[in-house]
Amino acid sequence: MTWRRAQMILLSALGMNVAKIAQVAFTSEDRVRDAIHNFNADGFDSLYPAGRA
């Protein structure tokens, strides 16, 4: 999952729109928006699974 979230953030940073990112990452637009929102709020910590020490 870490790679998938990182991929979504990178594609967003490169200017790709949410719909296209969802298509490339084989996921929903809502999941892409959540990943971007979480990254904006928590930075790189958001890329790792919850509970990681």
C-alpha positions as CSV (number, residue, x, y, z in Angstrom):
1,M,0.0,0.0,0.0
2,T,2.9,2.4,0.7
3,W,3.9,2.3,-3.0
4,R,0.4,2.8,-4.2
5,R,-0.1,5.9,-2.0
6,A,3.3,7.3,-3.0
7,Q,2.4,6.8,-6.7
8,M,-0.9,8.7,-6.3
9,I,0.9,11.6,-4.5
10,L,3.6,11.7,-7.2
11,L,1.1,11.7,-10.1
12,S,-0.8,14.5,-8.4
13,A,2.4,16.5,-7.9
14,L,3.1,16.0,-11.6
15,G,-0.3,17.6,-12.4
16,M,-2.4,14.6,-13.3
17,N,-6.1,14.9,-12.4
18,V,-7.8,12.7,-9.8
19,A,-9.8,10.8,-12.4
20,K,-6.7,9.8,-14.4
21,I,-4.8,8.9,-11.2
22,A,-7.6,6.6,-10.1
23,Q,-7.6,4.9,-13.5
24,V,-3.8,4.4,-13.5
25,A,-3.8,3.2,-9.9
26,F,-6.8,0.9,-10.3
27,T,-8.7,2.5,-7.4
28,S,-11.5,5.0,-6.8
29,E,-11.4,8.7,-7.1
30,D,-12.4,9.0,-3.4
31,R,-9.4,6.9,-2.4
32,V,-7.1,9.1,-4.4
33,R,-8.6,12.3,-2.9
34,D,-8.2,10.7,0.6
35,A,-4.5,9.9,-0.1
36,I,-3.8,13.4,-1.3
37,H,-5.7,15.0,1.6
38,N,-3.9,12.8,4.2
39,F,-0.5,13.6,2.6
40,N,-1.3,17.3,2.7
41,A,-2.2,17.0,6.4
42,D,0.4,14.5,7.7
43,G,3.2,14.6,5.1
44,F,5.3,11.5,4.5
45,D,4.0,9.7,7.6
46,S,0.7,9.3,5.7
47,L,2.3,6.9,3.3
48,Y,2.9,4.2,5.9
49,P,0.2,1.9,7.4
50,A,-1.4,3.1,10.6
51,G,0.3,1.7,13.7
52,R,3.8,1.6,12.2
53,A,6.3,2.4,14.9
